[in-house]
Amino acid sequence: MSIQQKKNRKTRRGARGLLTAVSLFGFVSFMLLFIRTGESRSLILAFAVPLVEYIAAHILGRFFGADILLVSLVNFLCSLGMIVLYRIDPALGMRQPVYYAAGTAGMVACIIAVRMIRRWPVFIVIMMGLSLVLLALPLAAGREINGAKAWILIGGISFQPSEIVKVFLVLCVSYMLSRRQRVLSIVYAAMCILLLALQRDMGAALLFYFTVLVLIYVSTGSLVLTLAGLAAGVAAAYIGYTRFPYIQSRVAMWQDPWQDEYGKGYQIVMGLIAMVNGGLWGTGLGSGNMTAIPEARNDYIFAIIMNEFGMVFAALVIIVYVLIVVRGAMIARRSTSAMHGHLAIGSVCMLAIQTFVIIGGVIKLIPLTGVTLPFISSGGTSMVSAMCLIGLVQGVEARNRDVLDEDEEMAEIDERGART
């Protein structure tokens, strides 16, 4: 057995151990909620959620070449989201496993696409056109929530087109940069960001901007081009701040939420109080007072985690996000093509920036913008888009293994030929 094979076997054993620990965490947490509330739904979820996640991880690893360690880390965050959302509202907790299943299906589709598709140009053109159409829809017939007109309502179901476009953006920009079509990639990204700004969805615009900027730097290695992109972003931010009162209001509330603690600053103040009350070890699952926070299931779910699980556990959650990014970067480094390397790094970069923006906003490190915490916050399109981004990374990993297997087969053939 080669050194690499021994290393892979050791990694798989560690991943299986982590997967078991994640399943145990979900089981114990839902059982605690069942003991506390006596609701049969929490008892059902105590068995169903860990079992489904465990089976899904093994299927993804065995039949689709997914990285089990990465799947286990994502499953931990998904389990935590289901637990906290069930604690906030049992109806939310029952819906989130459905979103997880839909996200897993999206992940599989992305793995297959990255692994199987060899001729990308036609798909890229279609995705670019569809991206612009989807982002233009809310401007024409969108639903305004919290000041942003970024949602579409169809048949009683609300979804956010920008969540779908996240995946398209990473795919399109990665492909164009790998073909040195830098101007076209910048124009496409700028059009997407402009449409998001018109929707007043500044959180998504920020994610798109920084993800593309990182991809441009990774592709070109040019500090001049990267600094020019940063300068353009700073100029756009200044213009937005001076021309749009709602941005000025958000910055003012970030600077001093107590100036309007029962109005615009209420959510920030309640979130800070909840986090402080949690202390190092938390108030305990089911013991916190989360009803005081208006957007507990979306923007401020991290404050609920700190309140009931404590600062130590919240730091562990952040570490899990960091490990996901590091694992994705390692997969990107092993890639044998520029496009697939860009695809992996762009996907984890999008997730990393989104995590930083929302957690930084909740703990008052930066002004709060309306984005979800990946894999944890409530929302179907948010869960599906995050899982699809992980699917792109998993697709690159599966392709890396395909190439490695082909190289090993060729080496064995050459070795047998040399012996004969």
N, C-alpha and C positions, 0 to 999 in steps of 0.2 A: 504494500500500500504506500502511495506517495505521500510526501509531507502535506501537500495541498489537500489530499483526500482525508488525511487524519485531522487536519484543521477544520475542514467542512463538517466532519462527523462530530467533532467537539462542539462546533457552533450549533449544529442541529440539536444536540443533547441539551445545551443551554436554552435554546429557543423553546424546546418542549417543556422544560422546567418552568420557564417564564409563562408559557401558555397555561400550564396547570395552575400556577399561582394566580393568574388573572381570572381563571374560571372560579377558583376558590374565593377570591375577593368578591366577585359578583354574587355567588351563592350566599356567602355570609351576610353581605349587605342587605340583600332582599329578605333574607330570613329575619334579620334584626327589625326591618320595617314590618314584617308580618307579625312578629312577636309584639311590637309596639302598637300596631293598629288593628290586627286581627283580620285584615282584608285578604280574601282568598286570591285576589289578583297578584299580590306581592308574593304569595307562596308559589303560584304558577310561574312567575318570572324568575324566582329563585332557582328553579330547575331548568326552565326553558332557555333563558338567555345564555348561561354558561355552556349548556349542551350545544346549542346552535352555533355559538362562536367557536367552540372547540372543533366541531365537525367541519365548519366552514374553513377554518385554518388548515386542517389536514387535507381537505379537498383542493384548496388553492395551492398548497405545496406539492401535492402528489400529481395532480393532473394539469396544472398550469404553470409549474415552475416558479411559484412565488417564494419570496424570502420569508420563512416562518417567523424569524425574529422581528421583522418589520410588521408582519401581520399581528403578532402578539402585542406589540407596543400600541398599535392602532386599536386593537380590541380592548385594551385596558381603558383607553380614553372613551371609547364607545360605551363600555360598561358603566363607567363613571357618569357619563351623560344620562344614560337610562335611569340610573339610581337617583341622581339629583332631580331630574325632571319628574320622576314618579313621586319624589318627596314634595315637589312644588305642587303638582297636580297629577293624580293617578291617570287621568285621561291622556296627558302628555306622555307619561311613562309607558303607556300601552301603545301609543302611536310610534314612539321612537324605534322599537324593534322592527316595525314595518319599514321605516326609513333606512334602517341598517341593512335590511334584506335588499331593498332597492339599490342602495349604495354598493353592496357586494356584487350585485348583478352588473352595475356600471363598472366596477373594478375589473370583473372578468372580461367584459367587452373591451376595455382599454388594454388589458394584457394581451388579448387575442389580436387586437388591431396593431399594437406595436410589434408583436412577435411575427405576425403573418404578412402585413402589408409591406411590399417592396417598392411600389410605384406610388409615391405620395402626391405628385403635383395636382392631379384632379381633385383629390380629397381636400387639399389645402385651399384651393380656389373656392370650393363649395363652403368650407368652414369660414373663410374670410367673409364671404358674402352673407352667410347666415348670421355671423357675429354682428355685423352692422345692422341687419334687419331686426334681430332680437333686441339690440340695445336701443333701437329707434322706436320699438313698440310701446314702451312705457310713456314716451313723450306724446304719442298719439292717443293711446287709450289706457294709460296707466292709472294705478291707484296710489294715492299719496298716503304715506305712513311716516309719522315723526318728521315731517318736513321734506322727505325725499319721495319723488314720484318714480319709484323704481320697481313697482310690483304690477303684475298682470293677474287679473281675476278671470278664470275660465271655469264655468260650471261649478261655482262655489269654492274652487280651489285656487289659492293664491300662490304664485311662484315668482321668483326673482330672476329675470333673464341673465343678469350679470354673473350669476353663479354658474350657469351653463357656459357662458362665454369665457370664463376663467380657463377651462380646459382647452377650448379652441385657441385662445391666445397663446398658451404655452406651446401647443402643437405647431401653430402657424409661425410664430416668431422663431422657434427652435429650427424649423425646417429652413426658413428663409436665411437665417444667419449662417446655418451650415452650408448654404449655397452662396454665401457672400452677398446676398441681396439686402444689404444693410439699409439703404434708403427706403426700400419698399416696406421693410419690417417696421421702421420708425414711423412712416406715414400711416400704416395700418394701426399701429398701437396708438398713435396720436388721435386718430379718428375715434377709436374706442374710448379713450380717456375723455375726449371732448363730449361725446354722447353721455357719458356718465356724469360729467360736470353739469350738463344741461338738466339732468335728472336730479341734481343736487345730492347725488350719491357719492360724497367725497371719500368715504371709506374705501369703496371699491376702486375709485379712481387712483387713490394712493397705492393700493395693492398692485394694480396694473402697472403704474409708473415705475415703482421700485423693482418689480420683477423683470420688466423689460430692460431697465438700466443694468441690473446684475447680469442678465444674459448678454447684453452688448459688451460688457467688460470681459466676461468669460470668453466670448467669441473673438474679440479683437485684442484684448490685453492693452488697449489704448487708454492711458490716463487722461489724455487731452479730450477724447471723445466722451469719456465718462464724466469728466468735470464740466464739459459743455452741457451734457444732459442734466447734471445737478443744478447748474446755473439756470437753465430753462425752467426746471421745476421750482426753484426758489422764486424766480420772476413770476411764474404762474400763481404760486401761493400768495405772493404779495398782492398781486392784482385781485385775486379772489377775496383776500382779507379786506382790502380797501373798498371793494364794490358790493360785497354781499353781507348784509347785516347779520344774517344767521350764523355766519362763520365768526364774526366779531363777538357775538353772544356766547358761542361755545368756548372761545378763548377766554372771555371774561369769567365764565363760570369755572373754567379750569384754574384760573389764577386765584379766584376767591369765591367758592360756591356758597359761603355763608352770607354773602351780600344779598342773596335771594334764596335762603335755605328752605322756604316753604313753597317756592315757585320753580324757576328753571334750575336751581341748584339742589333741589330736593333729592333727586336720585343719587347724585354724587355724595351728598352728605350722608344719606342712609347707607350707601355702600361702604363708605369709610367707617362708619360706626359698626356695621356688621362685621367687617374684617378685624377691627380692633377687638371687638367682643369675643371673637373666636380664639384669640391668644395663640399660643404655640400648638396646642393639641385639639382645639375646637370645642364646641359646646356638646358635640355628640350628634350622630345621625338621627334626625327627627326632632332635635331639641332646639334648633335655631328659630329665629323669628324672621323669616324671609318675606312675609307678606308686606312688609313696609317698603320693599324695593320694587318700583314700578315694572322694570324690565328684567325681573329675576331669571326668566327662562331664556333670555337672549343675551343682551349686552352684559348683564351683570351676574351671569351664572358663576363666574370665577369668585365673586364676592361671597356667594352662597357656599361655595366649596371651602373658602377660608373660614367662614363662620362656623360651619358644622364639623369640618375635618381638621382645621387648624393650619397654621403657617407652615409647619414642617411638611405636612401632606401636600400643601399647595406648592411648595418648593419641589417636591417629588414629581408633581404633575408637569412643572416646567422642565425638569430634567428629562422626562419622557419625550416631550416635544423636541428637546435638543438632540436626544438619541435618534429620533426619527430623521431629523435633518442630517445628522452625521452619517447615519446608515445610507440615506439617499445619496450623499456626497461620495461615499465609498463605492456605491453602485455606479455612479456617473464616472468616477475615475477609472473603473474597470471596463468601461464601454469601448468598443472598437471603432465606433463611428462618431463624427462630430454631432450629428443630429441627435443621436440617442443620448450622448453625454449631456447636451444642452437640455434635452427633454427631462432627464432625471434631476438635474440641478435646478431647472426652472420650476418644476413641480414642487420640490421641497422648499424652494425659496418662496414661492407663493404662500405655502402653508406657514412658513416661519415668520414672514412679514405680517400675515394676518394675525397670528398668535401674539406677536409683539405689540401690534397696534391695539388689540382689544385688551390684553392684560395690562399694557402700559397705560391705557386710558382708565381702566378700572382702579388701578392703584395710584392714579393721578400723577404718573410720570410724564405723560403727554396729554394733550387735549383729546377727549373721547370722541371717537367716530363710530358710526353705526355698522359694525361688522360683527359676525358671529365668532365664537370660539370653536375652532375646527373639531369635529367629531363629538362635541359635548353639548353645544347650544341646541335649542329646539329648532326644527325646520327641515323639511324634506329636501329642498334643493341645496341647502347648505351641506347636509350630510352626503348627498349623492355627489356633489362636485368635489368635496374633500376626498371621498373614497375613489373617485375617478382619477384624481391627481396621484393618489397612492398607486392606483392601477397602472398609470403611465410609468411610474418608477418600477413597479413589479414587472411590467412588460420589458423594460430595459434589462432588468436582472435575468429574466427568462431568456432573453436573446443572448446575453452574455454567456449563460450556461450552454446554450445551443452551440455557440461558436467554440467554447472550450471543449465540449464533447466532440465536435468535428475535428478540432486540432488533435485531441487524444487519439481518435480513430485513425487519422492520417499518420500519427507517430507510430502507432502499433503496426500499421500496414508497412511503413518504411522499415520498421525494425524486423518484421518477418521477412521482408524482401532482402534485407542485408544478410540475414542468417542463411537464406537459401542460396 
